[in-house]
């Protein structure tokens, strides 16, 4: 009787030393920490904090759209434009004009790239780990938050590209874009109801993303204490609501002529 065929016979006797999938080359510290799920969660949480901080500061700065014309360095200027100019003048003359602003921009871009990459790679790790043995019901229950994070993240990323093309680069037709003229450009852009609706939908997605991000951030950072856990939901709701109400107010205020641009006011 023929002997039963073994795995080692089929593979040439090397199955014991041959891994099912190639082993990932370990990088030096701290890059090696990022190769782990824990490290990726920390990076996603910390970069998320940085991005939420930027969103709050950006929204607070945009509130100057409501303040209209002010006196700035001996001339009349919209307060939003004065705010934009002050960002370009950060730490002048200690550093050249716009240099610190570009350092902040590059840091923000780096945080954004790491946030996206950590989220993407964690998703791949979760799918590879859970696909073989999780039931559909468990998968739906356990990953609703993470799946909604993916969708809202993708929606806002698409809007961010549109937003930059519209107000930063002036590539979207519909109004005469002017470099550095924040009040003029915002009013010109959001006066279009289609753009205003896109802005509102994107900020709804952003608010949902921030809510789920803050709620899960404590667990990602290892902060799991009954004394703090009860604060997770109120904090997440509070920050998401502030961002949503503040940002959605801008298109509504432009369409109802609460925020306006009148060049004749700059003539004195």
C-alpha positions in Angstrom: 0.0 0.0 0.0 1.3 3.4 -0.9 2.5 5.6 1.9 0.3 8.7 2.5 1.4 11.9 0.9 2.8 14.4 3.4 3.1 18.1 3.2 6.9 17.8 3.5 6.9 15.4 0.5 5.0 17.8 -1.6 7.1 20.8 -0.7 10.4 19.1 -0.7 10.6 18.6 3.0 11.0 22.3 3.9 7.4 23.0 5.1 8.5 23.3 8.7 10.9 26.2 8.0 8.8 27.9 5.3 6.4 30.5 6.7 2.9 30.9 5.3 3.5 34.5 4.5 6.8 36.4 4.2 8.1 37.8 7.5 8.1 41.6 7.5 11.6 43.1 7.9 11.9 44.7 11.3 12.9 48.4 11.1 15.0 50.2 13.7 13.1 52.0 16.6 10.9 54.0 16.5 9.9 52.9 13.0 9.6 49.3 14.3 6.9 50.5 16.7 4.9 51.7 13.7 5.0 48.2 12.3 2.7 47.0 15.1 -1.0 47.6 15.5 -0.5 49.4 18.8 2.0 51.7 17.2 -0.3 52.5 14.3 -3.2 53.2 16.7 -1.0 55.6 18.7 0.0 57.4 15.5 -3.6 57.6 14.3 -4.7 59.0 17.6 -2.0 61.6 18.0 -2.2 62.8 14.4 -5.9 62.9 14.9 -5.5 65.2 17.9 -3.2 67.5 15.8 -5.8 67.6 13.0 -8.7 68.3 15.3 -6.7 71.1 16.8 -6.1 72.5 13.4 -9.9 72.2 12.5 -10.8 74.1 15.7 -8.3 76.9 15.1 -9.2 77.2 11.4 -12.9 77.4 12.3 -12.2 80.1 15.0 -10.1 82.1 12.5 -12.9 81.9 10.0 -15.3 83.5 12.5 -13.6 86.7 11.6 -15.7 86.6 8.4 -18.5 88.0 10.6 -16.6 91.0 11.8 -16.5 92.9 8.5 -14.1 95.8 7.9 -11.6 96.9 10.5 -8.6 99.4 10.6 -5.4 97.5 10.1 -2.0 99.2 9.8 -3.5 102.5 8.8 -5.9 101.1 6.2 -9.4 99.6 6.0 -9.4 95.9 5.4 -11.7 93.0 6.1 -10.8 91.4 9.4 -10.6 87.9 7.8 -8.0 89.3 5.4 -6.1 90.8 8.3 -6.1 87.5 10.0 -4.8 85.8 6.9 -2.0 88.4 6.6 -1.1 87.9 10.3 -0.5 84.2 9.7 2.0 85.1 6.9 3.7 87.5 9.3 4.2 85.0 12.2 7.5 85.7 14.1 8.6 88.3 11.6 11.3 89.7 11.6 12.8 86.8 13.7 12.1 84.5 10.7 11.4 85.6 7.1 7.8 86.2 6.1 5.6 83.1 5.5 8.5 80.7 6.6 6.9 79.7 9.9 3.5 79.4 8.2 5.1 76.9 5.8 6.7 74.9 8.6 3.2 74.6 10.2 1.7 73.6 6.8 4.3 70.9 6.2 3.8 69.6 9.8 0.0 69.5 9.1 0.6 67.7 5.8 2.8 65.1 7.5 0.2 64.5 10.2 -2.5 64.1 7.5 -0.4 61.6 5.5 0.4 59.6 8.6 -3.2 59.6 9.8 -4.4 58.3 6.4 -1.7 55.7 6.2 -2.1 54.4 9.7 -5.9 54.1 9.2 -5.4 52.3 5.9 -2.8 49.9 7.2 -4.9 49.1 10.3 -7.8 48.4 8.1 -5.8 45.9 6.1 -4.5 44.3 9.3 -8.0 44.0 10.7 -9.3 42.4 7.5 -6.5 39.9 7.3 -7.0 38.9 11.0 -10.8 38.8 11.2 -11.9 37.6 7.8 -11.4 33.9 8.4 -13.3 33.5 11.6 -15.7 36.4 12.3 -19.4 35.9 11.6 -21.2 38.6 9.6 -23.2 39.7 12.6 -20.1 40.1 14.8 -18.3 42.0 12.0 -21.2 44.4 11.5 -21.5 45.1 15.3 -17.8 45.4 16.0 -16.7 47.5 13.0 -19.6 49.9 12.4 -17.6 52.8 13.9 -14.5 52.0 12.0 -16.4 51.5 8.7 -18.2 54.8 9.1 -14.8 56.4 9.8 -13.6 55.1 6.5 -16.6 56.5 4.6 -16.6 59.9 6.3 -12.8 60.1 6.0 -13.0 59.5 2.2 -15.8 62.0 1.8 -13.9 64.7 3.7 -10.7 63.9 1.8 -12.4 64.4 -1.5 -13.9 67.7 -0.2 -10.5 68.9 1.1 -9.0 68.6 -2.4 -12.0 70.5 -3.8 -11.7 73.1 -1.0 -8.0 73.7 -1.7 -8.7 73.9 -5.4 -11.5 76.4 -4.8 -10.2 78.8 -2.1 -6.4 78.2 -2.0 -5.5 77.7 -5.7 -8.4 79.4 -7.4 -9.0 76.6 -9.9 -12.8 76.3 -9.5 -14.8 78.6 -11.9 -17.8 80.6 -10.9 -16.2 83.7 -9.3 -13.1 85.8 -9.7 -10.6 84.4 -7.3 -8.1 86.9 -5.8 -4.9 85.8 -3.9 -5.1 86.7 -0.2 -8.6 88.1 -0.4 -10.3 85.7 2.0 -13.6 87.6 2.5 -14.0 88.1 -1.2 -13.2 84.5 -2.1 -15.3 82.9 0.6 -18.3 85.0 -0.3 -17.8 84.4 -4.0 -17.5 80.6 -3.6 -20.3 80.0 -1.0 -22.7 82.3 -2.9 -23.1 79.3 -5.2 -25.8 77.1 -3.6 -24.3 73.9 -5.1 -20.9 74.7 -3.4 -22.7 75.7 -0.2 -24.5 72.3 -0.1 -21.2 70.5 -0.8 -19.6 72.4 2.1 -22.5 71.4 4.5 -22.4 67.7 3.5 -18.6 67.6 3.9 -18.8 69.1 7.4 -21.5 66.7 8.4 -19.1 63.9 7.4 -16.2 65.7 9.3 -18.3 66.0 12.4 -19.2 62.3 12.4 -15.5 61.5 11.8 -14.4 63.7 14.7 -17.1 62.2 17.0 -16.0 58.6 16.3 -12.3 59.6 16.4 -12.5 61.2 19.8 -14.7 58.5 21.2 -12.2 55.7 20.2 -9.1 57.8 20.8 -9.0 57.0 24.6 -8.9 53.3 23.9 -6.2 53.7 21.2 -4.0 55.6 23.7 -4.6 53.1 26.5 -6.8 55.4 28.6 -9.3 53.0 29.9 -10.5 54.1 33.4 -14.1 54.2 34.6 -13.4 57.7 35.9 -12.5 58.9 32.4 -14.7 56.6 30.2 -17.9 58.5 31.2 -16.4 61.7 29.7 -15.8 60.1 26.2 -19.2 60.6 24.7 -19.9 64.1 26.0 -16.4 65.3 24.9 -16.9 63.7 21.5 -20.3 65.2 21.0 -19.2 68.6 22.3 -16.2 69.0 20.0 -18.1 67.5 16.9 -21.0 69.9 17.6 -18.8 73.0 17.9 -17.0 72.2 14.6 -20.3 71.4 12.8 -22.2 74.4 14.0 -19.3 76.8 13.4 -18.4 75.6 9.9 -22.0 75.1 8.7 -22.8 78.7 9.8 -20.5 80.1 7.1 -22.5 79.0 3.9 -25.8 79.8 5.6 -24.5 83.3 6.6 -23.2 83.9 3.1 -26.5 82.8 1.4 -28.5 85.0 3.8 -26.2 88.0 3.3 -25.1 88.0 6.9 -21.5 87.6 5.7 -20.9 90.0 2.7 -18.2 91.5 0.6 -18.6 95.1 -0.4 -15.4 96.7 -1.9 -16.9 100.2 -1.5 -16.4 99.8 2.3 -12.6 99.6 1.7 -12.5 103.0 0.1 -13.2 104.7 3.4 
